[in-house]
Amino acid sequence: MNDFEKINEAAGFIKKIIKNKVEIGIMLGSGLGGLVNKIKVKETIPYKDIPYFPVSTVDGHAGNLNFGGIGGKNVIAFQGRFHLYEGYSANQIALPIRTLKFLGAEIFIESNAAGGLNPLFKQGDVVIISDHINFQGVNPLVGENDERIGVRFPDMSEPYSRELIEMAEKIALEEKIPVRKGVLAGLLGPNLETKAEYRFLRSIGSDMVTMSTIPEVIAANHAGLKVFGVSVITDMCLPDALKPASFEEIIKVAMNVEPLLTKFIEKIIIRIN
C-alpha cells in the first residue's frame, strides 16, 4: 500500500467519527498538552485506533487526536507527537500531518520544548520559530513522490508563514506576552548534545535546538499547509556555562510555561481568518 492510500484510509477513518471539515491542526509538544483544555472537545480518538498512525511512547505525550472548537474554528489537536529517536521513520512521522490536509486543514501550529543556544534567551522563554536547520539526517520527502500529496521539489523559502508570524507578534504586543524570535536546529536525539555540538550549532546561526518538529514542518509545507511554530526554552545550552539537564526538569519548565503559551496560541487561533 502506498502513502496516498494510507493517508486516505486514515483520513477516511477519522471523517467517519468527526464529520466536520478541519480548519487548523495543532501539535502539542512535551509538557504543553494543556491547550486541549481550552478546546471544546467533541471527539477524542486514540492514535492506536487510527489506521497507520504511529503511537507515542514518550512520557507526557498522551497519544490522542482531539477534535473540537476553539475561537470559532474547528481544530484537531495532536496530544502527543512522534520522534525519530523512538524508531519511527520520517515518513511515519509525516503521515498524521499529511492526513490533516486530507481532512481540509489549511494551517498547522507547532509547539515544542527546546534548548536555548542564544545567550540572550533564558529558561522559560517563549520563542516564535522564524526558520530551521535540519541536522536530523533524514527527510520525509525522500523516495517516490506522489503529486496528490505534494510537489516533488517544494519551496522552503518560507517554511514558517511570515503572515502568521507578524500576526502573532502583534498579538504578543497587545496582550503583553513576552516573546522572542529565533532559528530552530533539529537533531536526532535522544541524548542531549555535547558542549562542542552546542558551540557549533550556535556558530551557524541556531538560537535553539530540539529533537522533533522539523520532519513535521517539511511534510506540512509539502502538503501546502501554512505553518506557525513556537518553542519553549526549557534549558539553557551555553557551552561555557553548561549544567546537566534532566528530562524531568525539562518537562517541569514546559508545564510552568504552559498557561502563557496556551493563552498565546488561543489568541492566535481566534485572530486567524
C-alpha positions as CSV (number, residue, x, y, z in Angstrom):
1,M,0.0,0.0,0.0
2,N,1.4,3.4,-1.0
3,D,1.5,6.6,1.2
4,F,-1.5,8.1,-0.6
5,E,-3.7,5.1,0.2
6,K,-2.5,5.0,3.8
7,I,-3.3,8.7,4.3
8,N,-6.6,8.3,2.5
9,E,-7.6,5.4,4.8
10,A,-6.5,7.2,7.9
11,A,-8.4,10.3,6.9
12,G,-11.5,8.3,6.0
13,F,-11.5,6.6,9.4
14,I,-11.3,10.0,11.1
15,K,-14.0,11.5,8.9
16,K,-16.5,8.8,10.0
17,I,-16.1,10.0,13.6
18,I,-15.6,13.7,13.1
19,K,-17.8,14.5,10.1
20,N,-16.7,18.2,10.1
21,K,-14.1,19.9,8.0
22,V,-11.0,20.6,10.0
23,E,-9.5,24.1,9.7
24,I,-6.4,24.1,11.9
25,G,-4.1,21.4,13.2
26,I,-2.1,21.8,16.4
27,M,0.8,19.8,17.6
28,L,1.1,19.8,21.4
29,G,4.7,19.2,22.4
30,S,6.4,18.0,25.6
31,G,4.6,19.3,28.7
32,L,2.4,21.5,26.5
33,G,-0.7,19.4,26.3
34,G,-2.9,21.7,28.4
35,L,-4.2,23.6,25.3
36,V,-6.6,20.7,24.9
37,N,-8.4,22.0,28.0
38,K,-9.2,25.2,26.1
39,I,-10.8,23.2,23.2
40,K,-14.5,22.3,23.4
41,V,-13.6,18.7,22.6
42,K,-16.3,16.8,20.7
43,E,-14.3,13.7,19.8
44,T,-11.2,12.0,21.2
45,I,-9.6,9.3,19.1
46,P,-6.6,7.3,20.4
47,Y,-3.8,7.1,17.9
48,K,-3.7,3.3,18.2
49,D,-7.2,3.2,16.7
50,I,-6.3,5.2,13.6
51,P,-5.0,3.1,10.6
52,Y,-1.3,3.5,10.1
53,F,-0.8,6.1,12.8
54,P,2.3,5.7,15.0
55,V,1.8,5.5,18.8
56,S,3.5,7.9,21.2
57,T,6.0,6.2,23.6
58,V,7.4,9.3,25.4
59,D,6.2,10.4,28.8
60,G,4.0,13.5,28.6
61,H,2.6,12.5,25.2
62,A,-1.0,11.2,25.7
63,G,-1.3,9.7,22.3
64,N,-4.8,11.1,21.4
65,L,-6.2,13.1,18.5
66,N,-8.8,15.6,19.8
67,F,-11.3,17.3,17.7
68,G,-13.3,20.3,18.8
69,G,-13.8,24.1,18.7
70,I,-11.6,27.0,19.8
71,G,-12.0,30.6,18.8
72,G,-14.9,29.6,16.5
73,K,-12.6,27.3,14.5
74,N,-12.7,23.5,14.0
75,V,-9.4,22.2,15.2
76,I,-7.6,19.0,15.6
77,A,-5.0,18.8,18.4
78,F,-2.4,16.1,18.3
79,Q,-1.9,15.4,22.0
80,G,1.5,13.8,21.7
81,R,3.9,13.6,18.8
82,F,6.3,11.0,17.3
83,H,10.1,11.2,17.2
84,L,12.8,9.8,15.1
85,Y,14.6,8.6,18.2
86,E,11.6,6.4,19.0
87,G,12.5,4.4,15.9
88,Y,9.9,5.9,13.6
89,S,10.9,6.9,10.1
90,A,10.4,10.5,8.9
91,N,7.7,9.1,6.6
92,Q,5.8,7.7,9.5
93,I,6.1,11.0,11.4
94,A,4.8,12.8,8.3
95,L,1.6,10.7,7.9
96,P,-0.5,12.4,10.6
97,I,0.5,15.8,9.2
98,R,-0.5,14.8,5.7
99,T,-3.7,13.4,7.0
100,L,-4.6,16.9,8.2
101,K,-4.6,18.2,4.6
102,F,-6.9,15.4,3.6
103,L,-9.3,16.5,6.4
104,G,-9.4,20.0,5.0
105,A,-7.0,21.9,7.2
106,E,-5.0,24.8,5.8
107,I,-3.0,25.8,8.9
108,F,-0.7,23.8,11.1
109,I,0.5,25.1,14.5
110,E,3.7,23.6,16.0
111,S,4.9,23.7,19.6
112,N,7.9,22.1,21.2
113,A,10.3,22.2,24.1
114,A,13.8,23.4,23.1
115,G,17.2,24.0,24.5
116,G,18.4,27.6,24.4
117,L,21.5,28.4,22.4
118,N,21.2,32.2,22.2
119,P,22.8,33.8,25.3
120,L,20.1,36.5,25.2
121,F,17.4,33.8,25.9
122,K,16.5,32.4,29.3
123,Q,14.8,29.3,30.6
124,G,11.0,29.7,30.3
125,D,11.1,32.0,27.2
126,V,8.5,31.6,24.5
127,V,10.2,31.8,21.1
128,I,8.5,32.2,17.7
129,I,10.3,30.0,15.2
130,S,11.4,32.0,12.2
131,D,13.3,29.3,10.3
132,H,15.0,26.0,10.9
133,I,18.2,24.0,10.2
134,N,17.7,20.2,9.6
135,F,20.5,18.2,11.2
136,Q,18.4,15.1,11.8
137,G,19.9,13.4,8.7
138,V,16.5,12.4,7.3
139,N,13.7,13.9,5.3
140,P,10.1,12.7,4.9
141,L,10.2,13.6,1.2
142,V,12.9,11.0,0.3
143,G,11.6,8.3,-2.1
144,E,9.0,8.3,-4.8
145,N,6.8,11.4,-4.8
146,D,3.0,11.4,-5.2
147,E,1.8,14.6,-6.7
148,R,-1.6,14.0,-5.0
149,I,0.2,14.8,-1.7
150,G,2.6,17.5,-2.8
151,V,5.1,18.6,-5.5
152,R,8.4,16.8,-6.0
153,F,10.5,19.9,-5.1
154,P,8.6,22.0,-2.5
155,D,9.9,25.5,-1.9
156,M,11.2,26.1,1.6
157,S,11.9,29.9,1.4
158,E,9.1,30.5,3.9
159,P,8.7,27.3,6.0
160,Y,7.0,29.3,8.8
161,S,4.4,31.7,7.5
162,R,5.5,35.3,7.6
163,E,1.9,36.4,7.7
164,L,1.2,34.2,10.8
165,I,4.5,35.3,12.5
166,E,3.6,39.0,12.0
167,M,0.1,38.4,13.4
168,A,1.5,36.6,16.4
169,E,4.0,39.4,17.1
170,K,1.1,41.9,17.1
171,I,-0.9,39.7,19.4
172,A,2.0,39.3,21.8
173,L,2.4,43.1,21.9
174,E,-1.3,43.7,22.5
175,E,-1.6,41.0,25.2
176,K,1.7,41.9,26.8
177,I,3.0,38.4,26.2
178,P,6.8,38.4,26.2
179,V,8.1,36.5,23.1
180,R,11.3,36.2,21.2
181,K,12.0,35.0,17.7
182,G,14.7,32.6,16.5
183,V,16.1,29.8,14.3
184,L,15.5,26.2,15.4
185,A,18.0,23.5,14.9
186,G,16.8,19.9,14.8
187,L,19.0,17.0,15.9
188,L,18.2,13.3,16.1
189,G,18.5,12.7,19.9
190,P,17.6,11.1,22.3
191,N,20.8,12.2,24.1
192,L,21.3,15.9,24.8
193,E,24.1,17.4,22.9
194,T,27.8,18.0,23.8
195,K,29.4,21.3,24.5
196,A,31.1,21.2,21.2
197,E,27.9,20.5,19.4
198,Y,26.1,23.4,21.1
199,R,29.0,25.6,20.2
200,F,28.8,24.5,16.5
201,L,25.1,25.0,16.3
202,R,25.3,28.5,17.7
203,S,28.1,29.4,15.3
204,I,25.9,28.5,12.3
205,G,23.0,30.7,13.4
206,S,20.9,28.4,15.6
207,D,19.0,30.0,18.5
208,M,17.5,26.8,20.0
209,V,17.7,23.1,19.4
210,T,15.1,20.3,19.6
211,M,14.6,16.6,18.7
212,S,11.3,17.0,16.9
213,T,9.3,19.4,14.7
214,I,11.3,19.6,11.5
215,P,10.0,16.5,9.7
216,E,6.5,17.7,10.5
217,V,7.2,21.1,9.2
218,I,8.7,19.8,6.0
219,A,5.7,17.5,5.5
220,A,3.3,20.4,6.2
221,N,5.0,22.6,3.6
222,H,5.0,19.7,1.1
223,A,1.2,19.3,1.6
224,G,0.6,23.1,1.2
225,L,-0.2,23.9,4.8
226,K,0.7,27.3,6.3
227,V,2.9,26.7,9.4
228,F,3.3,28.7,12.6
229,G,5.8,27.4,15.2
230,V,6.7,28.2,18.8
231,S,9.3,26.8,21.1
232,V,9.5,26.9,24.9
233,I,13.1,27.2,26.2
234,T,13.3,24.5,28.8
235,D,17.0,24.5,29.5
236,M,20.0,26.7,28.5
237,C,22.7,25.1,26.4
238,L,25.5,27.6,26.7
239,P,28.8,25.5,26.3
240,D,30.9,27.7,28.7
241,A,28.2,27.5,31.5
242,L,26.7,24.1,30.8
243,K,24.9,22.3,33.6
244,P,23.5,18.8,33.4
245,A,19.8,18.7,32.4
246,S,17.2,16.0,33.0
247,F,14.0,15.1,31.1
248,E,12.0,15.7,34.3
249,E,13.4,19.2,34.7
250,I,12.6,20.0,31.0
251,I,9.0,18.8,31.4
252,K,8.6,20.8,34.6
253,V,9.7,24.1,32.9
254,A,7.5,23.4,29.9
255,M,4.5,22.8,32.2
256,N,5.2,26.0,34.1
257,V,5.1,28.0,30.8
258,E,2.0,26.1,29.6
259,P,-0.6,28.6,30.7
260,L,1.1,31.5,28.9
261,L,1.7,29.5,25.8
262,T,-1.9,28.3,25.8
263,K,-3.2,31.9,26.0
264,F,-0.9,32.9,23.2
265,I,-2.0,30.1,20.8
266,E,-5.6,30.6,21.7
267,K,-5.4,34.3,20.8
268,I,-3.7,33.4,17.5
269,I,-6.4,30.9,16.6
270,I,-9.1,33.4,17.4
271,R,-7.5,36.0,15.1
272,I,-7.0,33.7,12.1
273,N,-9.5,34.4,9.3
